[in-house]
Amino acid sequence: MDLRRYLAIGRTWFPLVIASVLLAAGAAFVASSLQEKVYEAKSTLIVGQSLSGVNPDYSQLLASQRLSTTYAAVVKTRPNAAAVIEELALDETPDDLLKRVVAEAPADSTLVTITAQDSDPERAAAIANAFADQLIAASPAIEGRQTDLQESIDADLKATEAQIASIQSRMETLTGLSERTAEQEAELATLEGRLVSLRSTYATLLTFSSGNSSNLLSIIEPAAAPDGPIAPRPLFNAILAAVLGLFIAVGIAWVAYRLNDTIDDAEDVQEASGLSTLGAIARMRRDAGRSEIYQLAALLYPRSGVAEAYRTLRTNIEFASVDTPVRSVLVTSSIPGEGKTVIAANLAVVFAQAGRSVLLVDADLRRPGAHLMFDLPNAHGLTSLLRSDEVSPDAIAQPTEQDNLRVLTTGPLPPNPAELLASQRMRVVLERLGAGEDLLIFDSPPLQAVADAAILSSFLDSTILVVDASRGHKRAVRQAREALARADARVLGAVLNRVPAQARSEYADYYGGVYGVETGAEPPSRGPEESPGPATP
């Protein structure tokens, strides 16, 4: 499928695609605007003293990293949620509150992040900070140490620090003396030993101190009220919905195209049957109750666009058989009602207008229509020739208003049309008919209805398949082409009939700019009782 085909599909489905995009974007924008706004606040804590220590201990840092995961899990416990609800006087259950709180502890980090969401920005910040406070309050219990014991250790540290300072001050005084007595030397030695002992004790107490603990919790960034909501985002949702609507609309268009079995243009015919389109005939206006003869646009309206389309069809047929000139043409269709009789009659007229001696043979022995097109009697015809050799084709072929054109109607309809058309007798009749004419044009039944057309196609020089652009189906056209292939028929191509008005300009460009152009020519008078209007493609 070429670019023009894609563009044609795009033009067909463009309104749906645009409508889908606008509808999806508008609905998403309105729905998002009506939703309750959600604000998010974040509080960040650090575990241990990895940032404040001059020489951080690696083991303590590793312990703090591991503890941060535990602290993050402790945040989302029902007791903490209940305490926050009581502190902030919230009107909700702990389970509902915990759904709006997230605690994270990134890998290889000693940070714990508490994120809270709420419809009120101030309340979101208060919730995040309240959970941080509850976590800090619970941290001694997590370490497994009693609060009073921790306070005793901290007091001993302070007392030891004071003793160390006092001893260092006395030692500085003694060492500053130029001469020391024996008692002073003994005192200095005692103080040095005491200082070593106190420092060892201090170091031991320091490892148990909350001020140097690996599980010490500190808030490094309290939660603040956010400036704007994180959700909903109407513009973002509208863009996302527009893209989604675009993909859905394009998907629907593509699936509809792939599932569409109708024939719309020449490319559909080519895709279904592999046949090129020899011509395209526009839909003609036909008033109810008017004679069939008013469908002979090539005869009654020779200057109309439809007549020009038939002349283009004649030229294309001649080009399609330039090496072996056509002496007989079968006009058929895949299903009934596609306009093959009208095509055959008008084609016979334009070939006769070109100076060729043409005989239009109505070989539809089931539902004949050629005699109606030319308003002729049907008492004798093809079946008369099949019954007797004594009947002359010239005697029963009826002249028409068009010079060089005669019509051989069906005659009385037989009970066994297929057997008659497949008989050796039919071959003899064909030879007799071809001897006196330049061109034989046969109108036959549809291919899917009966086997008559396939039988005739094997006898004649060429076949043309008529396809109705308003009701034809790819499957039917494909089956018709297969039936002709099985009969070893020489198929020149297809004729796209009843092309709708919106497709005229495309075919006008393709067929030389005259397709469907009404010249306004009036047909010859048919009598005082009727005055036909111009056929409109």
Buried (B, 14 or more C-beta within 10 A) or exposed (E): EEEEBEEBBEEBBEEBBEEBBEBBBBBBBEBBEEEEEBBBBBBBBBBBBBEEEEEBBEEBBBBBBBBBBEBBEBBBBEEBBBBBBEBEEBEEEBEEBBEBBBBBBEEEBBBBBBBBBBEEBEBBBBBBBBBBBBBBEBBBEBBEBEEEEBEEBBEBBEEBBEBBEEBEEBBEEBEEEEEBEEEBEEBBEEBEEBBEEBEEBBEBBBEBBBEBBBBBBBBEEBBBEBEEBEBBEBEEBBBBBBEBBBEBBBEBBEEEBEEEBEBBBBBBBBBBBEBBBBBBBBBBEEEEEEEBBBBBBBBBBBEBBBBBBBBBBBBBBEEBBEEEEBBBBBBBBBBEEBBBBBBBBBBBBBBBBBEBBBBBBBBBBBEBBBBBBBEBEBEBBBBBBBBEEEBEBEEBBBEBBBEBBBBBBBBEBBEEBBEBBBBEBBEEBBEBBBEBBBBBBBBBBBBBBBBBBBBBBBBBBBBBBBBBBBBBBBEBBBBBBEBBBEBEBBBBBBBBBBBEEEBBEBBBEBBEEBBBBBBEEEBEEBEEEEEBEBBBB
